[in-house]
Amino acid sequence: MPLRFGLGKSVICSKVKQLAHVDTLGEALQDERKDDALKGILSGLDGIVVKSSKLSLIIKSNKCEPPEISIDSPGAIPKKWLPDGSASPCEYSLDLVVDADVSPLIIVPLPGVKVPGLTTPIPLQFNEVSVWENLGRDPVTGEFCMNQ
């Protein structure tokens, strides 16, 4: 069980770092939603079944209430939370949450008894965060890349 958990966490960490290096938030969200590679890689570890995943941009600032907002669609960042907004300086990071069932190495058959990790898979939530580094603007539109 710990081996599958560690491998799953490593795969998800690698994926969120990869998504944090794309040009725009829209591309990152689209890649995560359409990309079955993450589910395929985790399923290939034999014993991890992905139920759902969610990617969002987390923005934190000490100047605002609430001190943190979560964005899950392109173009939805309020003006004050952008790099030149009144809440700046802000910390921007991608947050990937994956709900999965992780099976034990050996399932013990006990009739009528369901014990997660012994007779059934354990539901786990993997959560990895990576810093969003592209604070630049699109040279054509002038919009911040993170808000496209």
C-alpha positions in Angstrom: 0.0 0.0 0.0 2.7 2.6 0.9 4.5 1.8 -2.4 1.4 2.4 -4.5 0.7 5.6 -2.5 4.2 6.9 -3.1 4.2 6.1 -6.8 0.8 7.7 -7.2 1.9 10.8 -5.4 5.1 11.0 -7.5 3.1 10.8 -10.8 0.6 13.5 -9.7 3.4 15.8 -8.5 5.1 15.4 -11.9 1.8 16.2 -13.7 1.1 19.3 -11.8 4.6 20.6 -12.3 4.2 20.0 -16.0 0.9 21.8 -16.1 2.4 24.8 -14.2 4.8 25.4 -17.1 2.2 25.8 -19.9 1.6 29.2 -21.4 -2.0 30.0 -20.2 -4.3 28.8 -17.5 -6.8 27.8 -20.2 -4.2 25.4 -21.7 -3.5 23.9 -18.3 -7.1 23.3 -17.5 -7.8 21.9 -20.9 -4.8 19.6 -20.8 -5.8 18.2 -17.3 -9.5 17.7 -18.4 -8.8 15.9 -21.7 -5.6 14.1 -20.7 -6.3 10.5 -20.0 -2.6 9.9 -19.6 -2.7 10.6 -15.9 -5.5 8.1 -15.4 -3.6 5.6 -17.6 -0.3 6.0 -15.8 -2.0 5.6 -12.4 -4.0 2.6 -13.6 -0.8 1.2 -15.0 0.6 1.1 -11.5 -1.9 -1.8 -10.9 -4.0 -1.0 -7.9 -4.9 2.7 -8.3 -8.2 3.6 -9.8 -8.8 7.3 -10.5 -12.4 8.4 -9.6 -12.0 12.2 -10.3 -9.5 15.0 -10.6 -9.7 18.8 -10.3 -7.2 21.4 -11.3 -7.5 25.0 -10.0 -5.4 28.1 -9.7 -5.0 29.2 -6.0 -4.2 32.9 -5.5 -3.0 34.1 -2.0 -2.6 37.6 -0.8 -2.1 39.2 2.7 -3.8 42.4 1.6 -7.3 41.1 1.0 -10.2 39.4 2.7 -10.6 36.5 1.9 -6.8 36.0 1.9 -7.1 33.2 -0.8 -9.3 32.5 -3.9 -9.6 29.5 -6.1 -10.0 29.9 -9.9 -11.1 26.9 -12.1 -11.9 28.6 -15.4 -9.9 30.9 -17.7 -10.7 34.6 -17.6 -12.2 34.4 -14.1 -9.5 36.1 -12.1 -10.9 39.3 -10.6 -8.9 42.4 -11.6 -7.6 43.1 -8.1 -6.0 39.6 -7.9 -4.0 40.0 -11.1 -0.2 40.8 -10.8 -0.9 44.6 -11.2 -4.0 44.6 -9.0 -4.6 46.1 -5.6 -4.1 42.7 -3.9 -0.6 42.4 -5.2 1.9 41.0 -4.5 0.1 37.6 -4.7 1.3 34.0 -4.7 -0.1 32.0 -7.7 -0.1 28.2 -7.6 -1.7 25.3 -9.5 -3.5 22.8 -7.2 -4.3 19.3 -8.5 -6.6 17.1 -6.4 -7.1 13.5 -7.5 -9.6 11.2 -5.8 -8.7 7.5 -6.2 -9.1 4.1 -4.8 -5.9 2.3 -3.8 -6.0 -1.4 -3.5 -3.9 -3.3 -1.0 -1.3 -5.7 -2.4 -3.3 -8.7 -1.1 -7.0 -8.6 -0.6 -8.1 -10.9 2.2 -11.4 -12.6 1.5 -13.6 -12.2 4.6 -17.3 -13.0 3.8 -19.6 -10.2 4.9 -16.8 -8.0 6.2 -15.6 -4.8 4.5 -12.4 -3.4 5.9 -10.7 -0.8 3.7 -7.1 -1.8 3.1 -7.8 -5.4 3.9 -10.8 -6.6 2.0 -11.5 -3.5 -0.1 -9.5 -0.6 -1.7 -8.9 2.5 0.4 -10.3 5.8 -0.9 -7.5 8.4 -0.9 -7.1 11.9 -2.1 -3.9 13.0 -3.6 -3.2 16.7 -3.5 -0.2 18.4 -5.1 0.6 22.1 -5.6 3.1 23.8 -8.0 4.0 27.4 -8.3 2.6 29.1 -11.4 5.5 31.1 -12.8 4.2 32.8 -15.9 3.2 36.2 -14.7 3.7 37.7 -18.2 1.3 39.3 -20.6 0.2 38.1 -24.1 2.0 40.5 -26.5 -1.0 40.5 -28.8 -3.9 41.0 -26.4 -2.1 42.6 -23.4 -3.9 40.2 -21.1 -2.1 38.3 -18.3 -1.4 34.8 -19.5 -2.7 33.3 -16.3 -6.1 34.8 -17.0 -6.5 33.4 -20.5 
